[in-house]
Amino acid sequence: MLTLHRAAFVLPDPADPTAPSIADGAVVVRGELVEAVGPYEELAAAHPGARVRDWGEAVLAPGLRNPYGHWLLERAYHPDPREEIGVEPVADGPAGWSAGAAAGAAVGPADEARCGASARRGLQRMLGYGVTAVTGPFERTSVRTAVARSGIVGLPGPSAVAGGPGGGPRGDSDNDSSGDSGGDSGGSGVGPLDPLAVLPFAEAVYGRVAAGGRADFAVFPVAVPPGAGRGGVEPAAGGCLATVLGGRLVYRRR
């Protein structure tokens, strides 16, 4: 089945300063892959039977890479809504992962099942920020399983690739020289669920939206009005409108 995702602005490769944005653009997805990227009118005419998802006045771009995966998924605790202590990650102390202790949650010492459940909730909440890749290292079996099953790309930690956290923000073998606010560049530092809260957009994106590539991307509200910034547009921090992984719509803001 073909799906045509339309947005006021499509940014196929924000990490490349010479790559233009496409006004009233679209991305055609077939199965798990991107089939075409270009102006909406051209792609709609070429694919008359495609299902259309029109995201309106929004920015469609590659998803984001969260560099704080080790802390967020193995050191922090993501509360269950039934605990009524909020949804923000609860910081852990240096002695080891102890779920919710800082917030007074009625939970006991960590085990693999509880850690895996926390990681699954954290990954689900990352999708709401347009995250499609997360950097480790992931030392717990339950966390590695949660990442693999989520569809989010798991990137190795700094020990796996010299000079950067498992490859650059474009998802290739380039070293990531951006650094990361609030912690080390390998993702073991403390950081937020939303990469755009601490990183410039061009450094936060992972990969590119291109024909033949896996259909991983996100749709964001427009933050900068036309005539300013990168080609007139930037995505807003604070959450996305939709996240697509492997061609599947896995998050949509209600």
Contacts in CASP RR format, 6 or more apart in sequence:
PFRMAT RR
TARGET T0000
AUTHOR 0000-0000-0000
METHOD contacts of the structure
MODEL  1
MLTLHRAAFVLPDPADPTAPSIADGAVVVRGELVEAVGPYEELAAAHPGA
RVRDWGEAVLAPGLRNPYGHWLLERAYHPDPREEIGVEPVADGPAGWSAG
AAAGAAVGPADEARCGASARRGLQRMLGYGVTAVTGPFERTSVRTAVARS
GIVGLPGPSAVAGGPGGGPRGDSDNDSSGDSGGDSGGSGVGPLDPLAVLP
FAEAVYGRVAAGGRADFAVFPVAVPPGAGRGGVEPAAGGCLATVLGGRLV
YRRR
1 30 0 8 1.000
1 31 0 8 1.000
1 51 0 8 1.000
2 28 0 8 1.000
2 29 0 8 1.000
2 30 0 8 1.000
2 35 0 8 1.000
2 47 0 8 1.000
2 49 0 8 1.000
2 50 0 8 1.000
2 51 0 8 1.000
3 28 0 8 1.000
3 29 0 8 1.000
3 50 0 8 1.000
3 51 0 8 1.000
3 52 0 8 1.000
3 53 0 8 1.000
3 247 0 8 1.000
4 26 0 8 1.000
4 27 0 8 1.000
4 28 0 8 1.000
4 29 0 8 1.000
4 40 0 8 1.000
4 43 0 8 1.000
4 44 0 8 1.000
4 47 0 8 1.000
4 50 0 8 1.000
4 51 0 8 1.000
4 52 0 8 1.000
4 53 0 8 1.000
5 26 0 8 1.000
5 27 0 8 1.000
5 28 0 8 1.000
5 29 0 8 1.000
5 53 0 8 1.000
5 55 0 8 1.000
5 60 0 8 1.000
5 217 0 8 1.000
5 219 0 8 1.000
5 244 0 8 1.000
6 24 0 8 1.000
6 25 0 8 1.000
6 26 0 8 1.000
6 40 0 8 1.000
6 52 0 8 1.000
6 53 0 8 1.000
6 54 0 8 1.000
6 55 0 8 1.000
6 56 0 8 1.000
7 25 0 8 1.000
7 26 0 8 1.000
7 55 0 8 1.000
7 56 0 8 1.000
7 58 0 8 1.000
7 59 0 8 1.000
7 60 0 8 1.000
7 219 0 8 1.000
8 23 0 8 1.000
8 24 0 8 1.000
8 25 0 8 1.000
8 55 0 8 1.000
8 56 0 8 1.000
8 57 0 8 1.000
8 58 0 8 1.000
8 59 0 8 1.000
8 222 0 8 1.000
9 21 0 8 1.000
9 22 0 8 1.000
9 23 0 8 1.000
9 25 0 8 1.000
9 58 0 8 1.000
9 59 0 8 1.000
9 60 0 8 1.000
9 222 0 8 1.000
9 233 0 8 1.000
10 21 0 8 1.000
10 22 0 8 1.000
10 25 0 8 1.000
10 26 0 8 1.000
10 27 0 8 1.000
10 37 0 8 1.000
10 38 0 8 1.000
10 59 0 8 1.000
10 60 0 8 1.000
10 61 0 8 1.000
10 209 0 8 1.000
11 19 0 8 1.000
11 21 0 8 1.000
11 22 0 8 1.000
11 59 0 8 1.000
11 60 0 8 1.000
11 61 0 8 1.000
11 62 0 8 1.000
11 209 0 8 1.000
11 230 0 8 1.000
11 233 0 8 1.000
12 19 0 8 1.000
12 22 0 8 1.000
12 37 0 8 1.000
12 61 0 8 1.000
12 62 0 8 1.000
12 208 0 8 1.000
12 209 0 8 1.000
12 210 0 8 1.000
13 19 0 8 1.000
13 62 0 8 1.000
13 207 0 8 1.000
13 208 0 8 1.000
13 209 0 8 1.000
13 210 0 8 1.000
14 61 0 8 1.000
14 62 0 8 1.000
14 201 0 8 1.000
14 202 0 8 1.000
14 205 0 8 1.000
14 230 0 8 1.000
15 169 0 8 1.000
15 170 0 8 1.000
15 202 0 8 1.000
15 203 0 8 1.000
15 205 0 8 1.000
15 207 0 8 1.000
15 208 0 8 1.000
16 208 0 8 1.000
17 202 0 8 1.000
17 230 0 8 1.000
20 231 0 8 1.000
21 230 0 8 1.000
21 231 0 8 1.000
21 232 0 8 1.000
21 233 0 8 1.000
22 37 0 8 1.000
22 38 0 8 1.000
22 39 0 8 1.000
23 39 0 8 1.000
24 39 0 8 1.000
24 40 0 8 1.000
24 41 0 8 1.000
25 38 0 8 1.000
25 39 0 8 1.000
25 40 0 8 1.000
25 43 0 8 1.000
25 60 0 8 1.000
26 37 0 8 1.000
26 38 0 8 1.000
26 39 0 8 1.000
26 40 0 8 1.000
26 43 0 8 1.000
26 44 0 8 1.000
27 34 0 8 1.000
27 36 0 8 1.000
27 37 0 8 1.000
27 38 0 8 1.000
27 60 0 8 1.000
27 209 0 8 1.000
27 215 0 8 1.000
27 217 0 8 1.000
28 34 0 8 1.000
28 35 0 8 1.000
28 36 0 8 1.000
28 37 0 8 1.000
28 43 0 8 1.000
28 47 0 8 1.000
28 50 0 8 1.000
29 35 0 8 1.000
29 215 0 8 1.000
29 244 0 8 1.000
29 247 0 8 1.000
31 215 0 8 1.000
31 246 0 8 1.000
31 247 0 8 1.000
32 214 0 8 1.000
32 215 0 8 1.000
32 246 0 8 1.000
32 247 0 8 1.000
33 212 0 8 1.000
33 213 0 8 1.000
33 214 0 8 1.000
33 215 0 8 1.000
33 246 0 8 1.000
33 247 0 8 1.000
34 209 0 8 1.000
34 210 0 8 1.000
34 211 0 8 1.000
34 212 0 8 1.000
34 213 0 8 1.000
34 214 0 8 1.000
34 215 0 8 1.000
35 211 0 8 1.000
35 212 0 8 1.000
36 43 0 8 1.000
36 46 0 8 1.000
36 47 0 8 1.000
36 211 0 8 1.000
37 209 0 8 1.000
37 210 0 8 1.000
37 211 0 8 1.000
43 50 0 8 1.000
44 50 0 8 1.000
44 52 0 8 1.000
53 242 0 8 1.000
53 249 0 8 1.000
55 219 0 8 1.000
55 241 0 8 1.000
55 242 0 8 1.000
57 221 0 8 1.000
57 222 0 8 1.000
58 219 0 8 1.000
58 220 0 8 1.000
58 221 0 8 1.000
58 222 0 8 1.000
58 241 0 8 1.000
59 219 0 8 1.000
59 220 0 8 1.000
59 221 0 8 1.000
59 222 0 8 1.000
59 233 0 8 1.000
59 234 0 8 1.000
59 235 0 8 1.000
60 209 0 8 1.000
60 217 0 8 1.000
60 218 0 8 1.000
60 219 0 8 1.000
61 201 0 8 1.000
61 205 0 8 1.000
61 209 0 8 1.000
61 217 0 8 1.000
61 218 0 8 1.000
61 220 0 8 1.000
61 235 0 8 1.000
62 132 0 8 1.000
62 205 0 8 1.000
62 206 0 8 1.000
62 207 0 8 1.000
62 208 0 8 1.000
62 209 0 8 1.000
62 216 0 8 1.000
62 217 0 8 1.000
62 218 0 8 1.000
63 130 0 8 1.000
63 131 0 8 1.000
63 132 0 8 1.000
63 133 0 8 1.000
63 205 0 8 1.000
63 206 0 8 1.000
63 207 0 8 1.000
63 216 0 8 1.000
63 217 0 8 1.000
63 218 0 8 1.000
63 243 0 8 1.000
64 129 0 8 1.000
64 130 0 8 1.000
64 131 0 8 1.000
64 132 0 8 1.000
64 133 0 8 1.000
64 195 0 8 1.000
64 196 0 8 1.000
64 204 0 8 1.000
64 205 0 8 1.000
64 206 0 8 1.000
64 218 0 8 1.000
65 131 0 8 1.000
65 132 0 8 1.000
65 133 0 8 1.000
65 134 0 8 1.000
65 135 0 8 1.000
65 155 0 8 1.000
65 169 0 8 1.000
65 171 0 8 1.000
65 195 0 8 1.000
65 204 0 8 1.000
65 205 0 8 1.000
65 206 0 8 1.000
66 72 0 8 1.000
66 126 0 8 1.000
66 129 0 8 1.000
66 131 0 8 1.000
66 133 0 8 1.000
66 134 0 8 1.000
66 135 0 8 1.000
66 193 0 8 1.000
66 195 0 8 1.000
67 135 0 8 1.000
67 165 0 8 1.000
67 180 0 8 1.000
67 185 0 8 1.000
67 186 0 8 1.000
67 187 0 8 1.000
67 195 0 8 1.000
67 199 0 8 1.000
68 135 0 8 1.000
68 180 0 8 1.000
68 183 0 8 1.000
68 187 0 8 1.000
68 188 0 8 1.000
68 189 0 8 1.000
68 190 0 8 1.000
68 191 0 8 1.000
68 192 0 8 1.000
69 134 0 8 1.000
69 135 0 8 1.000
69 136 0 8 1.000
69 138 0 8 1.000
69 187 0 8 1.000
70 135 0 8 1.000
70 136 0 8 1.000
70 137 0 8 1.000
70 138 0 8 1.000
70 139 0 8 1.000
70 157 0 8 1.000
70 186 0 8 1.000
70 187 0 8 1.000
70 188 0 8 1.000
70 189 0 8 1.000
71 187 0 8 1.000
71 188 0 8 1.000
71 189 0 8 1.000
71 190 0 8 1.000
71 191 0 8 1.000
72 89 0 8 1.000
72 122 0 8 1.000
72 126 0 8 1.000
72 134 0 8 1.000
72 191 0 8 1.000
72 193 0 8 1.000
73 118 0 8 1.000
73 119 0 8 1.000
73 122 0 8 1.000
73 123 0 8 1.000
73 134 0 8 1.000
73 136 0 8 1.000
73 138 0 8 1.000
73 143 0 8 1.000
73 146 0 8 1.000
73 147 0 8 1.000
74 97 0 8 1.000
74 115 0 8 1.000
74 119 0 8 1.000
74 138 0 8 1.000
74 139 0 8 1.000
74 140 0 8 1.000
74 143 0 8 1.000
75 91 0 8 1.000
75 92 0 8 1.000
75 93 0 8 1.000
75 96 0 8 1.000
75 97 0 8 1.000
76 89 0 8 1.000
76 90 0 8 1.000
76 91 0 8 1.000
76 92 0 8 1.000
76 118 0 8 1.000
77 89 0 8 1.000
77 90 0 8 1.000
77 92 0 8 1.000
77 97 0 8 1.000
77 98 0 8 1.000
77 99 0 8 1.000
77 100 0 8 1.000
77 105 0 8 1.000
77 107 0 8 1.000
77 118 0 8 1.000
78 87 0 8 1.000
78 89 0 8 1.000
78 90 0 8 1.000
78 118 0 8 1.000
78 119 0 8 1.000
78 121 0 8 1.000
78 122 0 8 1.000
78 125 0 8 1.000
79 85 0 8 1.000
79 86 0 8 1.000
79 87 0 8 1.000
79 90 0 8 1.000
79 100 0 8 1.000
79 103 0 8 1.000
79 105 0 8 1.000
79 121 0 8 1.000
80 117 0 8 1.000
80 121 0 8 1.000
81 87 0 8 1.000
83 105 0 8 1.000
83 106 0 8 1.000
83 107 0 8 1.000
85 100 0 8 1.000
85 103 0 8 1.000
85 104 0 8 1.000
85 105 0 8 1.000
87 125 0 8 1.000
89 122 0 8 1.000
89 193 0 8 1.000
90 99 0 8 1.000
90 100 0 8 1.000
90 101 0 8 1.000
90 102 0 8 1.000
90 103 0 8 1.000
90 105 0 8 1.000
91 102 0 8 1.000
91 190 0 8 1.000
92 98 0 8 1.000
92 100 0 8 1.000
92 101 0 8 1.000
92 102 0 8 1.000
93 101 0 8 1.000
93 102 0 8 1.000
96 110 0 8 1.000
97 110 0 8 1.000
97 115 0 8 1.000
98 108 0 8 1.000
98 109 0 8 1.000
98 110 0 8 1.000
99 105 0 8 1.000
99 107 0 8 1.000
99 108 0 8 1.000
99 110 0 8 1.000
99 114 0 8 1.000
99 115 0 8 1.000
99 118 0 8 1.000
100 107 0 8 1.000
101 107 0 8 1.000
107 114 0 8 1.000
108 114 0 8 1.000
112 140 0 8 1.000
112 141 0 8 1.000
112 142 0 8 1.000
113 142 0 8 1.000
115 140 0 8 1.000
115 142 0 8 1.000
115 143 0 8 1.000
116 140 0 8 1.000
116 142 0 8 1.000
116 143 0 8 1.000
116 145 0 8 1.000
116 146 0 8 1.000
119 140 0 8 1.000
119 142 0 8 1.000
119 143 0 8 1.000
119 146 0 8 1.000
119 147 0 8 1.000
120 146 0 8 1.000
120 149 0 8 1.000
120 150 0 8 1.000
122 193 0 8 1.000
123 134 0 8 1.000
123 146 0 8 1.000
123 147 0 8 1.000
123 150 0 8 1.000
123 152 0 8 1.000
124 150 0 8 1.000
125 193 0 8 1.000
126 134 0 8 1.000
126 152 0 8 1.000
126 193 0 8 1.000
127 150 0 8 1.000
127 152 0 8 1.000
127 243 0 8 1.000
127 245 0 8 1.000
127 250 0 8 1.000
127 251 0 8 1.000
128 239 0 8 1.000
128 240 0 8 1.000
128 243 0 8 1.000
128 251 0 8 1.000
128 253 0 8 1.000
129 193 0 8 1.000
129 194 0 8 1.000
129 195 0 8 1.000
129 196 0 8 1.000
129 238 0 8 1.000
129 239 0 8 1.000
129 240 0 8 1.000
130 218 0 8 1.000
130 220 0 8 1.000
130 239 0 8 1.000
130 240 0 8 1.000
130 243 0 8 1.000
130 251 0 8 1.000
131 152 0 8 1.000
131 193 0 8 1.000
131 195 0 8 1.000
131 243 0 8 1.000
132 152 0 8 1.000
132 153 0 8 1.000
132 206 0 8 1.000
132 216 0 8 1.000
132 217 0 8 1.000
132 218 0 8 1.000
132 243 0 8 1.000
132 245 0 8 1.000
133 152 0 8 1.000
133 153 0 8 1.000
133 154 0 8 1.000
133 155 0 8 1.000
133 171 0 8 1.000
133 206 0 8 1.000
133 216 0 8 1.000
134 147 0 8 1.000
134 152 0 8 1.000
134 153 0 8 1.000
134 154 0 8 1.000
134 155 0 8 1.000
135 154 0 8 1.000
135 155 0 8 1.000
135 156 0 8 1.000
135 157 0 8 1.000
135 165 0 8 1.000
135 166 0 8 1.000
135 186 0 8 1.000
135 187 0 8 1.000
136 154 0 8 1.000
136 155 0 8 1.000
136 156 0 8 1.000
136 157 0 8 1.000
136 165 0 8 1.000
136 186 0 8 1.000
136 187 0 8 1.000
136 188 0 8 1.000
137 156 0 8 1.000
137 157 0 8 1.000
137 158 0 8 1.000
137 159 0 8 1.000
137 160 0 8 1.000
137 188 0 8 1.000
138 144 0 8 1.000
138 147 0 8 1.000
138 154 0 8 1.000
147 154 0 8 1.000
148 154 0 8 1.000
151 245 0 8 1.000
151 246 0 8 1.000
151 250 0 8 1.000
152 245 0 8 1.000
153 206 0 8 1.000
153 216 0 8 1.000
155 165 0 8 1.000
155 166 0 8 1.000
155 167 0 8 1.000
155 171 0 8 1.000
156 165 0 8 1.000
156 166 0 8 1.000
157 165 0 8 1.000
157 166 0 8 1.000
157 186 0 8 1.000
157 187 0 8 1.000
157 188 0 8 1.000
158 164 0 8 1.000
158 165 0 8 1.000
158 166 0 8 1.000
158 184 0 8 1.000
158 185 0 8 1.000
158 186 0 8 1.000
158 187 0 8 1.000
158 188 0 8 1.000
160 166 0 8 1.000
161 167 0 8 1.000
161 173 0 8 1.000
161 175 0 8 1.000
163 175 0 8 1.000
163 176 0 8 1.000
164 175 0 8 1.000
164 176 0 8 1.000
164 177 0 8 1.000
164 185 0 8 1.000
164 186 0 8 1.000
165 176 0 8 1.000
165 185 0 8 1.000
165 186 0 8 1.000
165 187 0 8 1.000
166 176 0 8 1.000
167 173 0 8 1.000
167 174 0 8 1.000
167 175 0 8 1.000
167 176 0 8 1.000
168 174 0 8 1.000
168 175 0 8 1.000
168 176 0 8 1.000
169 176 0 8 1.000
169 178 0 8 1.000
169 202 0 8 1.000
169 203 0 8 1.000
169 204 0 8 1.000
169 205 0 8 1.000
169 206 0 8 1.000
169 207 0 8 1.000
170 205 0 8 1.000
170 206 0 8 1.000
170 207 0 8 1.000
170 208 0 8 1.000
171 206 0 8 1.000
171 207 0 8 1.000
172 207 0 8 1.000
176 185 0 8 1.000
178 185 0 8 1.000
178 199 0 8 1.000
178 203 0 8 1.000
179 185 0 8 1.000
179 203 0 8 1.000
180 186 0 8 1.000
180 187 0 8 1.000
180 189 0 8 1.000
180 198 0 8 1.000
180 199 0 8 1.000
181 198 0 8 1.000
181 199 0 8 1.000
182 189 0 8 1.000
182 190 0 8 1.000
182 191 0 8 1.000
182 198 0 8 1.000
183 189 0 8 1.000
183 190 0 8 1.000
183 191 0 8 1.000
191 198 0 8 1.000
192 198 0 8 1.000
194 237 0 8 1.000
194 238 0 8 1.000
194 239 0 8 1.000
195 204 0 8 1.000
196 204 0 8 1.000
196 235 0 8 1.000
196 236 0 8 1.000
196 237 0 8 1.000
196 238 0 8 1.000
196 239 0 8 1.000
197 237 0 8 1.000
197 238 0 8 1.000
201 230 0 8 1.000
201 234 0 8 1.000
201 235 0 8 1.000
202 230 0 8 1.000
206 216 0 8 1.000
207 216 0 8 1.000
209 217 0 8 1.000
214 246 0 8 1.000
214 247 0 8 1.000
215 244 0 8 1.000
215 245 0 8 1.000
215 246 0 8 1.000
215 247 0 8 1.000
216 244 0 8 1.000
216 245 0 8 1.000
216 246 0 8 1.000
216 247 0 8 1.000
217 243 0 8 1.000
217 244 0 8 1.000
218 235 0 8 1.000
218 240 0 8 1.000
218 242 0 8 1.000
218 243 0 8 1.000
218 244 0 8 1.000
219 240 0 8 1.000
219 241 0 8 1.000
219 242 0 8 1.000
219 243 0 8 1.000
220 235 0 8 1.000
220 236 0 8 1.000
220 239 0 8 1.000
220 240 0 8 1.000
220 241 0 8 1.000
221 235 0 8 1.000
221 236 0 8 1.000
221 239 0 8 1.000
221 240 0 8 1.000
221 241 0 8 1.000
222 233 0 8 1.000
222 234 0 8 1.000
222 235 0 8 1.000
222 236 0 8 1.000
223 233 0 8 1.000
223 234 0 8 1.000
223 235 0 8 1.000
223 236 0 8 1.000
223 237 0 8 1.000
224 230 0 8 1.000
224 232 0 8 1.000
224 233 0 8 1.000
224 234 0 8 1.000
225 232 0 8 1.000
226 232 0 8 1.000
226 233 0 8 1.000
239 253 0 8 1.000
240 251 0 8 1.000
240 253 0 8 1.000
241 252 0 8 1.000
241 253 0 8 1.000
242 249 0 8 1.000
242 251 0 8 1.000
242 252 0 8 1.000
242 253 0 8 1.000
243 249 0 8 1.000
243 250 0 8 1.000
243 251 0 8 1.000
244 250 0 8 1.000
END
